[in-house]
Amino acid sequence: MAADSDPQHPRLVAAASRALSAMHAGEDSVAVQHLSSAVEQAPEGRAAASALMMLLFHECSAMVSELGAGGTAPVKMQVFDDDGREMSIDDADPPVRTAVRTLLAEVHGDTEAARDQIDIALRNADHAEMATLMVQALRWTLKLALECTSRSLPVPEWITTALA
């Protein structure tokens, strides 16, 4: 089920907005707490976590497309180690690999593959890995939104409101 067809979608958007606002203020742990609380309070737990992550990656994908001239110009994704050297996606930590693969699938229009990546992470990742995945999705959402805004490209209203 797509995040926007989820009956809890407005609640998830509100949680993502609060988390993004906290991330923008430099409060990463508060940001993760907002997302975690939304998932913990949802009766459908894992489905809410999946929908929340898919919401973030969907928005990132849309902004990547905008930055790539509506999909006509390639956008390069790179992964760097702690020393700033580019590395293979396969050598990255599991949450980073999941984030990159999820975003790539979503950018290429394969929402099912993106959802599969999130579902695998939800089944296999511990709490710290899931927090890392959430932080990565929020960081990308924040950075992409700021870049789109600086180029006068469209950004979803819930994101611009969170960054105001």
Secondary structure as a PSIPRED ss2 file (coil, helix, strand):
# PSIPRED VFORMAT (PSIPRED V4.0)

   1 M C   1.000  0.000  0.000
   2 A C   1.000  0.000  0.000
   3 A H   0.000  1.000  0.000
   4 D H   0.000  1.000  0.000
   5 S H   0.000  1.000  0.000
   6 D C   1.000  0.000  0.000
   7 P C   1.000  0.000  0.000
   8 Q C   1.000  0.000  0.000
   9 H H   0.000  1.000  0.000
  10 P H   0.000  1.000  0.000
  11 R H   0.000  1.000  0.000
  12 L H   0.000  1.000  0.000
  13 V H   0.000  1.000  0.000
  14 A H   0.000  1.000  0.000
  15 A H   0.000  1.000  0.000
  16 A H   0.000  1.000  0.000
  17 S H   0.000  1.000  0.000
  18 R H   0.000  1.000  0.000
  19 A H   0.000  1.000  0.000
  20 L H   0.000  1.000  0.000
  21 S H   0.000  1.000  0.000
  22 A H   0.000  1.000  0.000
  23 M H   0.000  1.000  0.000
  24 H H   0.000  1.000  0.000
  25 A C   1.000  0.000  0.000
  26 G C   1.000  0.000  0.000
  27 E C   1.000  0.000  0.000
  28 D H   0.000  1.000  0.000
  29 S H   0.000  1.000  0.000
  30 V H   0.000  1.000  0.000
  31 A H   0.000  1.000  0.000
  32 V H   0.000  1.000  0.000
  33 Q H   0.000  1.000  0.000
  34 H H   0.000  1.000  0.000
  35 L H   0.000  1.000  0.000
  36 S H   0.000  1.000  0.000
  37 S H   0.000  1.000  0.000
  38 A H   0.000  1.000  0.000
  39 V H   0.000  1.000  0.000
  40 E H   0.000  1.000  0.000
  41 Q H   0.000  1.000  0.000
  42 A C   1.000  0.000  0.000
  43 P C   1.000  0.000  0.000
  44 E C   1.000  0.000  0.000
  45 G C   1.000  0.000  0.000
  46 R H   0.000  1.000  0.000
  47 A H   0.000  1.000  0.000
  48 A H   0.000  1.000  0.000
  49 A H   0.000  1.000  0.000
  50 S H   0.000  1.000  0.000
  51 A H   0.000  1.000  0.000
  52 L H   0.000  1.000  0.000
  53 M H   0.000  1.000  0.000
  54 M H   0.000  1.000  0.000
  55 L H   0.000  1.000  0.000
  56 L H   0.000  1.000  0.000
  57 F H   0.000  1.000  0.000
  58 H H   0.000  1.000  0.000
  59 E H   0.000  1.000  0.000
  60 C H   0.000  1.000  0.000
  61 S H   0.000  1.000  0.000
  62 A H   0.000  1.000  0.000
  63 M H   0.000  1.000  0.000
  64 V H   0.000  1.000  0.000
  65 S H   0.000  1.000  0.000
  66 E H   0.000  1.000  0.000
  67 L H   0.000  1.000  0.000
  68 G C   1.000  0.000  0.000
  69 A H   0.000  1.000  0.000
  70 G H   0.000  1.000  0.000
  71 G H   0.000  1.000  0.000
  72 T C   1.000  0.000  0.000
  73 A C   1.000  0.000  0.000
  74 P C   1.000  0.000  0.000
  75 V C   1.000  0.000  0.000
  76 K C   1.000  0.000  0.000
  77 M C   1.000  0.000  0.000
  78 Q C   1.000  0.000  0.000
  79 V E   0.000  0.000  1.000
  80 F E   0.000  0.000  1.000
  81 D C   1.000  0.000  0.000
  82 D C   1.000  0.000  0.000
  83 D C   1.000  0.000  0.000
  84 G C   1.000  0.000  0.000
  85 R C   1.000  0.000  0.000
  86 E E   0.000  0.000  1.000
  87 M E   0.000  0.000  1.000
  88 S C   1.000  0.000  0.000
  89 I H   0.000  1.000  0.000
  90 D H   0.000  1.000  0.000
  91 D H   0.000  1.000  0.000
  92 A C   1.000  0.000  0.000
  93 D C   1.000  0.000  0.000
  94 P H   0.000  1.000  0.000
  95 P H   0.000  1.000  0.000
  96 V H   0.000  1.000  0.000
  97 R H   0.000  1.000  0.000
  98 T H   0.000  1.000  0.000
  99 A H   0.000  1.000  0.000
 100 V H   0.000  1.000  0.000
 101 R H   0.000  1.000  0.000
 102 T H   0.000  1.000  0.000
 103 L H   0.000  1.000  0.000
 104 L H   0.000  1.000  0.000
 105 A H   0.000  1.000  0.000
 106 E H   0.000  1.000  0.000
 107 V H   0.000  1.000  0.000
 108 H C   1.000  0.000  0.000
 109 G C   1.000  0.000  0.000
 110 D C   1.000  0.000  0.000
 111 T H   0.000  1.000  0.000
 112 E H   0.000  1.000  0.000
 113 A H   0.000  1.000  0.000
 114 A H   0.000  1.000  0.000
 115 R H   0.000  1.000  0.000
 116 D H   0.000  1.000  0.000
 117 Q H   0.000  1.000  0.000
 118 I H   0.000  1.000  0.000
 119 D H   0.000  1.000  0.000
 120 I H   0.000  1.000  0.000
 121 A H   0.000  1.000  0.000
 122 L H   0.000  1.000  0.000
 123 R H   0.000  1.000  0.000
 124 N H   0.000  1.000  0.000
 125 A C   1.000  0.000  0.000
 126 D C   1.000  0.000  0.000
 127 H H   0.000  1.000  0.000
 128 A H   0.000  1.000  0.000
 129 E H   0.000  1.000  0.000
 130 M H   0.000  1.000  0.000
 131 A H   0.000  1.000  0.000
 132 T H   0.000  1.000  0.000
 133 L H   0.000  1.000  0.000
 134 M H   0.000  1.000  0.000
 135 V H   0.000  1.000  0.000
 136 Q H   0.000  1.000  0.000
 137 A H   0.000  1.000  0.000
 138 L H   0.000  1.000  0.000
 139 R H   0.000  1.000  0.000
 140 W H   0.000  1.000  0.000
 141 T H   0.000  1.000  0.000
 142 L H   0.000  1.000  0.000
 143 K H   0.000  1.000  0.000
 144 L H   0.000  1.000  0.000
 145 A H   0.000  1.000  0.000
 146 L H   0.000  1.000  0.000
 147 E H   0.000  1.000  0.000
 148 C H   0.000  1.000  0.000
 149 T H   0.000  1.000  0.000
 150 S H   0.000  1.000  0.000
 151 R C   1.000  0.000  0.000
 152 S C   1.000  0.000  0.000
 153 L C   1.000  0.000  0.000
 154 P C   1.000  0.000  0.000
 155 V C   1.000  0.000  0.000
 156 P C   1.000  0.000  0.000
 157 E H   0.000  1.000  0.000
 158 W H   0.000  1.000  0.000
 159 I H   0.000  1.000  0.000
 160 T H   0.000  1.000  0.000
 161 T H   0.000  1.000  0.000
 162 A H   0.000  1.000  0.000
 163 L H   0.000  1.000  0.000
 164 A C   1.000  0.000  0.000
